[in-house]
Amino acid sequence: MQRKNHGLDPITVEVVRNKLDGIANEMQQTLLRSSFSPIVKEGLDASASLFTVDGETLAQACAIPVHLGTLIPVVAKIIEIYPVVQMKAGDAFIMNEPYLGGTHLPDIAVVAPIVTKDGRVVALSAAMSHHQDMGGMSPGSVPTNAVEIFQEGLRIPPLQFRKDGQYNETLVALIRQNVRIPDTVMGDLNAQLAACNVGARRVGELVDSLGHNLVGSIFANLLQRSEELTRSALRSIPEGTYSYIDYNDNDGIELDKRIKFEVAVTIKDGNFHVDFTGSSPQVRGPFNAVPSGALAAACFAIRAVTDPNIPTNAGCFRPISLELPRGSIVNPIEPAAVNARTATIKRMAGCILGALRPAVPERVPADSSGEMLAVMFGGLRPSGAPFVVGELIAGGSGAGINSDGVDVIETDVSNCMNLPAEAMEMEAPIRVHQIALWSGSGGPGKQRGGLGIVKEYEVLDGEIRFTHRGERHMCAAAGSNGGGPGAMAVSQIFRTNGQIEDIPSKAMAVLQKGDRVVITTAGGGGNGDPKLRDRRLADADLKDEKVLRSDVRA
């Protein structure tokens, strides 16, 4: 939608910008409050955004960066197959296929046209949710031992989900037949539709009020302005090529083989080039990430190192270019397994930021835990009905040059919440015995790294299939400027017969009544020489039991 940008009233432009942000956030609240699954309504693993008819991001909710970035190629693929000029009011489209622009199979996108009273498509609304189950070889559809995408669940290419307000009943039947909890999955899909409908209604009202031509010009102006501001912010960073290397523990199959991420970020003349040459080849297990993941990581990073007051839209992302070697961990060849791609995308984002730390030390903290531990439980209720419940558990963030890291918080492209004990216990025969900060897990430094968490589960009845997808069990979050690394994660299964099983970062297991799982997530790296830490802060840490007595200097 190209429009002349001259002569626009800046007050009207700013009002419309804030209106669009408000609409995206209203979509997000509708999505969260209408969903059925705990991982969305409690864990907040869902996102909403608005797009222009050309497929460029117009506004985003405050949600999950990996979703918001991935929606860009998803929307591009949908409008390639279903041209906007052919879309009608009441239409909606659906997709989860990673090799066509998606991310992994549980993340389903729903996209709907925004149509004015005269039948003109003026924008698109989109919502992505992580669905609690999409079939495949394990409950929760994130098997850490998958070696090809066909084992991971139902693949949905770009398809029409609704036409003229009517469901594609064939597609609905196909989805229901292939998932373990069909009512929950369909409930979450309907929540996505509701979110898209809110976006369509609100933007439609805006266009009807101001007129299509004026709104189109404002849309173009907003994107152009964000691009100019972002390029200006990039020019304030010293030009050069900055490098970083970090590792993930393993691929879930070869447990003793580390996965290398090597990045070179070039800042030059307002451009932001990210090159992952040197990273590990694609792996056998499901920790590969398709190119949409690298895009999401780069989008997150560019917003992290530029002015947060710049309105977030496609203009912010226009300076980005990517180099992703084919057949590598960041650009695998189909049918490589990809369900655990979050761990990879988080490490990619962390590496981009780590590379830029010397250039913008005030904006980039020490390494965060970069861990979004996924635990999934599935089985049968006494009634015979299946259940699947999972949660995403955070570790600590890295310390900044003037601030301690944050305890137990999602970082690096994720923005989820830990599941309350009550939500877990309502969904499965599981008791949560303990949720606590892990004392001493933050990396030492003048500024201390954020703490990880301790969480303990007990199986109360029956047999439960369990998935554990962790990181930072073998590769700690590095400190910065002389700060120490954060503690590495530890997870164990305590069997009723007294046997203790260490989990090597990733595991698939069967739990019986009385078995307990105890997990601790990693801490963030410290920043600065620990000997320079303010004594009052060190004493407060000790009183709050955030550090062990042995960690406090004399």
Residue pairs with C-beta under 8 A, 6 or more apart in sequence:
1 52
1 53
1 54
1 122
1 216
1 219
1 220
2 220
3 213
3 216
3 217
3 219
3 220
3 221
4 217
5 217
5 220
5 221
5 224
8 217
8 218
8 221
12 210
12 214
12 218
13 218
13 221
13 222
16 206
16 210
16 215
16 218
16 222
17 59
17 222
17 311
19 202
19 206
20 50
20 58
20 59
20 203
20 222
21 59
21 311
23 50
23 59
23 198
23 199
23 202
23 203
23 206
24 48
24 49
24 50
24 59
24 60
24 61
24 199
25 61
25 62
26 198
26 199
26 202
27 48
27 49
27 50
27 61
27 125
27 127
27 195
27 196
27 198
27 199
28 46
28 47
28 48
28 61
28 62
28 63
28 195
30 48
30 191
30 194
30 195
30 198
31 40
31 46
31 47
31 48
31 127
31 129
31 191
31 192
31 194
31 195
32 40
32 41
32 44
32 46
33 41
34 190
34 191
34 194
34 195
35 41
35 46
35 129
35 187
35 188
35 191
36 183
36 184
36 187
36 188
36 191
37 131
37 132
37 181
37 184
37 187
37 188
38 132
38 389
38 391
38 419
38 423
38 424
38 426
38 427
39 45
39 130
39 132
39 389
39 390
39 391
39 392
39 419
40 46
40 129
40 130
40 188
40 191
42 417
42 419
42 420
42 423
43 391
43 392
43 416
43 417
43 418
43 419
44 63
44 64
44 415
44 416
44 417
45 64
45 129
45 130
45 392
45 416
46 63
46 64
46 67
46 127
46 128
46 129
46 130
46 188
46 191
46 192
47 60
47 61
47 63
47 64
47 67
47 68
47 71
47 127
47 128
47 129
48 60
48 61
48 63
48 125
48 126
48 127
48 128
48 195
48 196
48 199
49 57
49 58
49 59
49 60
49 61
49 63
49 68
49 71
49 125
49 126
49 127
50 57
50 58
50 59
50 60
50 114
50 123
50 124
50 125
50 126
50 199
50 203
51 57
51 58
51 71
51 75
51 111
51 123
51 124
51 125
51 126
52 58
52 123
52 124
52 219
52 223
52 314
53 79
53 84
53 121
53 122
53 123
53 124
55 72
55 75
55 76
55 79
55 124
56 72
56 223
56 313
56 314
57 68
57 71
57 72
57 312
57 313
57 314
57 317
58 123
58 219
58 222
58 223
58 313
58 314
59 312
59 313
60 68
60 312
60 313
61 68
62 415
63 415
64 128
64 413
64 414
64 415
64 416
65 296
65 299
65 300
65 349
65 413
65 414
65 415
66 103
66 293
66 296
66 297
66 300
66 342
66 345
66 413
66 414
67 103
67 107
67 128
67 296
68 296
68 299
69 292
69 295
69 296
69 297
69 298
69 299
69 300
69 413
70 101
70 102
70 103
70 107
70 109
70 128
70 292
70 293
70 295
70 296
71 109
71 126
71 128
72 292
72 295
72 299
72 314
72 317
73 101
73 102
73 291
73 292
73 295
74 95
74 101
74 102
74 109
74 111
74 126
74 128
74 292
75 109
75 111
75 124
75 126
76 101
77 95
77 100
77 101
77 158
78 93
78 95
78 109
78 111
78 158
79 124
81 158
82 93
82 158
82 160
84 113
84 121
84 124
85 121
87 113
87 115
87 121
88 113
88 115
88 119
88 163
88 164
89 113
89 115
89 119
89 164
89 165
89 200
90 162
90 163
90 164
90 165
90 166
91 112
91 113
91 160
91 162
91 163
91 164
92 110
92 111
92 112
92 160
92 161
92 162
92 193
92 196
93 110
93 111
93 112
93 158
93 159
93 160
93 161
94 108
94 109
94 110
94 111
94 156
94 158
94 159
94 160
94 161
94 171
94 189
95 101
95 102
95 108
95 109
95 111
95 156
95 157
95 158
95 159
96 102
96 104
96 105
96 106
96 107
96 108
96 109
96 134
96 154
96 155
96 156
97 155
97 156
97 157
97 158
98 104
98 105
98 149
98 290
98 292
98 338
98 341
99 149
99 290
99 334
100 157
100 158
101 290
101 292
102 109
102 290
102 292
103 289
103 290
103 292
103 293
103 296
103 338
103 341
104 142
104 152
104 338
104 339
104 340
104 341
104 342
105 134
105 136
105 141
105 149
105 152
105 153
105 154
105 155
105 339
106 130
106 131
106 132
106 133
106 134
106 140
106 141
106 142
106 153
106 339
107 128
107 129
107 130
107 131
108 128
108 129
108 131
108 134
108 156
108 189
108 192
109 126
109 127
109 128
110 126
110 127
110 128
110 161
110 189
110 192
110 193
110 196
111 124
111 125
111 126
111 196
112 124
112 125
112 126
112 162
112 193
112 196
112 197
112 199
112 200
113 121
113 123
113 124
113 200
114 121
114 122
114 123
114 124
114 125
114 199
114 200
114 203
114 204
114 207
115 121
115 122
115 200
115 204
116 122
116 204
116 207
116 208
116 212
117 204
117 208
120 212
122 203
122 204
122 207
122 212
122 215
122 216
123 203
123 219
125 195
125 196
125 197
125 198
125 199
125 200
125 203
126 196
127 191
127 192
127 193
127 195
127 196
128 192
129 188
129 189
129 191
129 192
131 141
131 179
131 185
131 188
131 189
132 140
132 181
132 184
132 185
132 188
132 388
132 389
132 390
133 139
133 140
133 141
133 153
133 179
133 180
133 181
133 184
133 185
133 378
133 388
134 141
134 152
134 153
134 154
134 178
134 179
134 185
135 141
135 153
135 154
135 178
135 179
135 180
136 143
136 146
136 151
136 152
136 153
136 154
136 339
137 143
137 146
137 151
137 152
138 376
138 378
138 465
138 467
138 508
139 180
139 376
139 377
139 378
139 379
139 386
139 388
139 465
139 467
140 374
140 376
140 377
140 378
140 388
140 390
140 467
141 152
141 153
141 339
142 152
142 286
142 339
142 340
142 374
142 376
142 390
142 467
142 469
143 151
143 152
143 286
143 339
143 467
143 508
144 252
144 285
144 286
144 340
144 467
144 468
144 469
144 506
144 507
144 508
145 252
145 253
145 285
145 506
145 508
146 152
146 252
146 285
146 286
146 337
146 339
147 253
147 284
147 285
147 286
147 337
148 335
148 336
148 337
149 155
149 334
149 335
149 336
149 337
149 338
149 339
150 335
151 337
152 286
152 337
152 338
152 339
153 178
153 179
153 339
154 174
154 175
154 178
154 179
156 175
159 168
159 171
160 168
160 171
161 167
161 168
161 171
161 189
161 193
162 168
162 193
172 186
175 182
175 185
175 186
175 189
176 182
176 185
176 186
179 185
180 378
180 386
180 388
181 386
181 387
181 388
184 388
206 215
207 215
210 218
222 311
222 313
222 315
223 313
223 314
223 315
224 315
225 311
225 315
226 310
226 311
226 312
226 313
226 314
226 315
226 316
227 315
227 316
227 318
227 319
228 315
229 306
229 307
229 310
229 315
230 270
230 302
230 306
230 310
230 315
230 316
230 318
230 319
231 270
231 271
231 319
232 270
233 305
233 306
233 307
233 310
234 267
234 270
234 271
234 272
234 302
234 306
234 319
235 269
235 270
237 267
237 305
237 356
237 359
237 360
238 267
238 359
239 267
239 268
239 269
240 266
240 267
240 268
240 359
241 264
241 265
241 266
242 264
242 265
242 266
242 267
242 355
242 356
242 358
242 359
243 262
243 263
243 264
243 265
243 355
244 262
244 263
244 265
244 351
244 352
244 354
244 355
244 357
245 260
245 261
245 262
245 263
245 278
245 351
246 261
246 347
246 350
246 351
246 354
246 367
246 370
246 475
246 478
247 258
247 259
247 260
247 261
247 347
247 474
247 475
248 258
248 259
248 261
248 287
248 343
248 344
248 347
248 471
248 475
249 258
249 259
249 470
249 471
249 472
249 473
249 474
249 475
249 504
249 505
249 506
250 256
250 257
250 258
250 259
250 285
250 474
250 504
250 505
250 506
251 257
251 259
251 283
251 284
251 285
251 286
251 287
252 285
252 286
252 287
252 340
252 469
252 505
252 506
253 283
253 284
253 285
254 283
254 284
254 285
255 504
255 505
255 506
258 474
258 475
259 280
259 283
259 287
259 329
259 344
259 347
260 278
260 279
260 280
261 276
261 279
261 280
261 329
261 330
261 344
261 347
261 348
261 351
262 276
262 277
262 278
262 279
262 351
263 274
263 275
263 276
263 279
263 348
263 351
263 352
263 355
264 274
264 275
264 277
264 278
264 355
265 272
265 273
265 274
265 275
265 352
265 355
265 356
266 272
266 273
266 275
267 356
267 359
270 319
271 319
271 321
272 298
272 302
272 319
272 320
272 321
273 320
273 321
273 322
273 323
274 294
274 297
274 298
274 301
274 320
274 321
274 322
274 323
274 352
275 322
275 323
276 294
276 322
276 323
276 324
276 325
276 328
276 330
276 348
277 323
277 325
279 325
279 328
279 329
279 330
280 328
280 329
281 327
281 328
281 329
282 288
282 327
282 328
282 329
282 331
282 332
282 333
282 336
283 329
283 336
284 337
285 337
285 340
285 506
286 337
286 338
286 339
286 340
286 341
287 329
287 340
287 341
287 343
287 344
288 329
288 332
288 336
288 337
288 338
288 341
288 344
289 329
289 330
289 332
289 338
289 341
289 344
289 345
289 348
290 331
290 332
290 338
290 341
291 322
291 324
291 330
291 331
293 330
293 341
293 344
293 345
293 348
294 322
294 324
294 330
294 331
294 345
294 348
295 320
295 322
296 345
296 349
296 413
297 345
297 346
297 348
297 349
297 352
297 412
297 413
298 317
298 320
298 322
298 352
299 316
299 317
299 320
300 349
300 412
300 413
301 349
301 352
301 353
301 356
302 316
302 317
302 319
302 320
303 310
303 312
303 316
304 353
304 363
304 364
305 353
305 356
305 360
305 363
305 364
306 316
310 316
324 330
324 331
325 331
326 333
327 333
329 344
330 344
330 348
332 338
340 374
340 469
340 506
342 372
342 374
342 413
342 414
343 371
343 372
343 469
343 471
345 413
346 370
346 371
346 372
346 411
346 412
346 413
346 414
346 471
347 370
347 412
347 471
349 370
349 412
349 413
350 367
350 368
350 370
350 411
350 412
353 364
353 412
354 364
354 367
354 478
356 363
356 364
357 364
357 480
361 401
361 481
362 400
362 401
365 397
365 398
365 399
365 400
365 401
365 405
365 480
365 524
365 525
365 527
366 398
366 399
366 400
366 405
366 443
366 445
366 449
366 477
366 478
366 479
366 480
366 481
366 483
366 524
366 525
366 526
366 527
367 398
367 477
367 478
367 479
367 480
367 485
367 486
367 524
367 525
368 395
368 396
368 397
368 398
368 405
368 411
368 412
368 450
368 477
368 524
368 525
369 394
369 395
369 396
369 397
369 411
369 450
369 452
369 471
369 472
369 477
369 486
369 489
369 521
369 522
369 523
369 524
370 395
370 411
370 412
370 471
370 472
370 477
371 394
371 395
371 452
371 470
371 471
371 472
371 489
371 521
371 522
372 392
372 393
372 394
372 410
372 414
372 416
373 392
373 393
373 394
373 395
373 468
373 469
373 470
373 471
373 489
373 491
373 519
373 521
374 390
374 391
374 392
374 393
374 467
374 468
374 469
374 470
375 390
375 391
375 393
375 457
375 466
375 467
375 468
375 469
375 517
375 519
376 388
376 389
376 390
376 466
376 467
377 387
377 388
377 389
377 390
377 428
377 430
377 457
377 464
377 465
377 466
377 511
378 386
378 387
378 388
378 389
378 464
378 465
379 386
379 387
379 428
379 429
379 462
379 463
379 464
379 465
380 386
380 387
380 462
381 387
381 429
382 461
382 462
387 427
387 428
389 424
389 427
389 428
389 430
390 467
391 418
391 419
391 424
392 410
392 414
392 416
392 418
392 419
393 418
393 453
393 455
393 519
393 521
394 408
394 409
394 410
394 411
394 416
394 418
394 453
394 521
395 408
395 441
395 450
395 452
395 453
395 472
395 477
395 486
395 489
395 521
395 522
395 523
395 524
396 405
396 406
396 407
396 408
396 409
396 441
396 442
396 449
396 450
396 451
396 452
396 477
396 486
396 521
396 522
396 523
396 524
397 405
397 406
397 409
397 411
397 449
397 450
397 524
398 405
398 411
398 443
398 449
398 450
398 477
398 479
398 480
398 486
398 524
398 525
398 526
398 527
399 405
399 442
399 443
399 445
399 447
399 448
399 449
399 450
399 479
399 480
399 483
399 524
399 525
399 526
399 527
399 528
400 447
400 527
401 447
401 481
401 527
401 528
402 447
403 447
404 442
404 447
404 448
404 449
404 450
404 537
405 442
405 443
405 447
405 448
405 449
405 450
405 451
405 523
405 524
405 525
405 526
406 450
406 524
407 437
407 442
407 450
407 451
407 452
407 453
407 546
408 418
408 437
408 450
408 451
408 452
408 453
408 521
409 450
410 416
410 417
411 524
418 435
418 453
421 432
421 435
424 430
424 432
424 457
425 431
425 432
428 464
429 459
429 460
429 461
429 462
429 464
430 457
430 458
430 459
430 460
430 464
431 457
431 458
431 460
432 455
432 456
432 457
433 456
433 457
433 458
433 516
434 454
434 455
434 456
434 518
435 453
435 454
435 455
436 453
436 454
436 455
437 451
437 452
437 453
437 454
437 545
437 546
438 451
438 452
438 453
438 454
438 487
438 520
438 521
438 523
439 451
439 545
439 546
439 547
439 548
440 487
440 546
440 547
440 548
440 551
441 449
441 451
441 452
441 486
441 487
441 520
441 521
441 522
441 523
442 448
442 449
442 450
442 451
442 486
442 487
442 523
442 524
442 526
442 546
442 547
443 449
443 476
443 477
443 479
443 483
443 484
443 485
443 486
443 487
443 523
443 524
443 525
443 526
444 479
444 483
444 484
444 526
444 530
444 533
444 551
445 479
445 480
445 481
445 482
445 483
445 484
445 525
445 526
445 527
445 528
445 529
445 530
445 533
446 481
446 482
446 483
446 526
446 527
446 528
446 529
446 530
446 532
446 533
446 534
447 483
447 526
447 527
447 528
447 533
448 526
448 533
448 537
448 541
448 546
448 547
449 477
449 479
449 483
449 484
449 486
449 523
449 524
449 525
449 526
449 527
450 486
450 523
450 524
451 523
451 546
452 486
452 487
452 489
452 520
452 521
452 522
452 523
453 520
453 521
454 518
454 519
454 520
455 518
455 519
455 520
456 516
456 517
456 518
456 519
457 516
457 517
457 518
458 514
458 515
458 516
459 511
459 512
459 513
459 514
459 515
459 516
460 513
461 513
462 513
463 510
463 511
463 512
463 513
464 510
464 511
465 508
465 509
465 510
465 511
466 507
466 508
466 509
466 510
466 511
466 517
467 507
467 508
468 491
468 503
468 506
468 507
468 508
468 509
468 517
468 519
469 506
470 489
470 491
470 503
470 505
470 506
470 519
470 521
471 489
471 505
471 522
472 486
472 488
472 489
472 521
472 522
473 488
473 489
473 490
473 491
473 503
473 504
473 505
473 522
474 488
474 505
475 488
476 485
476 486
476 487
476 488
476 522
476 525
477 485
477 486
477 522
477 523
477 524
477 525
478 485
478 525
479 485
479 486
479 525
479 526
479 527
480 525
480 526
480 527
480 528
481 527
481 528
481 529
482 528
482 529
482 530
483 525
483 526
483 527
483 528
483 529
483 530
484 525
484 526
484 530
485 525
485 526
486 522
486 523
486 524
486 525
486 526
487 520
487 522
487 523
488 522
489 505
489 519
489 520
489 521
489 522
490 502
490 519
490 520
491 502
491 503
491 507
491 517
491 518
491 519
491 520
492 500
492 501
492 502
492 503
492 517
492 518
492 519
493 500
493 501
493 503
493 509
493 511
493 515
493 516
493 517
494 500
494 515
494 516
494 517
494 518
495 501
495 512
495 515
496 512
496 513
496 514
496 515
501 509
511 517
530 553
531 553
533 553
538 547
538 552
538 553
539 552
541 547
541 552
542 549
542 552
